[in-house]
Amino acid sequence: MAKAIHSMIRVLDEARSVDFYTRAFGLTIAQRLPFDGFTLVYLRNPEADFEVELTINHDRTEPYVLGDGYGHIAFVVDDLDAEHARFTQTGLNPQPVKEFFHEGELLAKFFFVTDPDGYKIEVLQKHGRYR
């Protein structure tokens, strides 16, 4: 059986990205691997084995073009309204909370936030299939 273990994104500024993911989701550095020309930083929290892998190309000075193919990564939380308030208070600029219904039933309650490199991140209330 396959198991998802990480999602990799390319970032321009390691410190800025680590700060964002730490403040937003409580992710901390599990491992940092410097190489010639690039560094890999694996972020995680005690809630899950899944990691966000940051790739920092040392010679990169221009922001990455995300294109129109990237969707988002998602995190689930116990209290969405409290997290939205915390994001707002810490200056992370979340979008408004939304509810998404399917056939009259609440499928998801969520908001999006954008990381320093423009990646969209969905934050969902723990509910139904989102556990």
Residue, then its C-alpha position, 0 to 999 in steps of 0.5 A: m500500500a502506498k503512503a503519501i509522505h511529503s509535498m515539495i514546493r520551491v521557495l525563494d527565501e528559506a527563513r521567510s518560508v519556515d517562519f510562515y509554516t511555523r506560525a501558520f501550522g506549527l510545522t518545525i524543521a525535521q531535517r535540513l539538508p544543504f547541498d551544492g546549489f540547493t537546500l532541502v528543508y523538511l517541515r512537520n508537526p507531531e500531528a502527522d507523518f506527512e511533511v512539507e518539503l521546501t526546496i531552496n535553489h541557492d542561485r535563484t533570485e526571482p520569484y517562481v512562476l506558479g503557473d495555472g496547474y498548481g492547486h493547493i495543499a490542505f491542513v485540517v484543524d479542530d477549530l476553524d474559526a479560532e484558527h482563522a482569528r489566530f491567522t488574522q491576529t498574526g498577520l497571515n491575511p487569511q481569506p474569509v471562511k467559506e462553506f461548501f455544500h453538496e446536495g444540501e449537506l455541508l461538505a466543507k468549511f474552510f479558508f485559504v491563505t497564501d504563503p510567501d511564495g504565492y502557494k495557496i493553502e486550504v485550512l479545513q474544519k475537521h469534519g466528514r472526510y476531512r480528518 
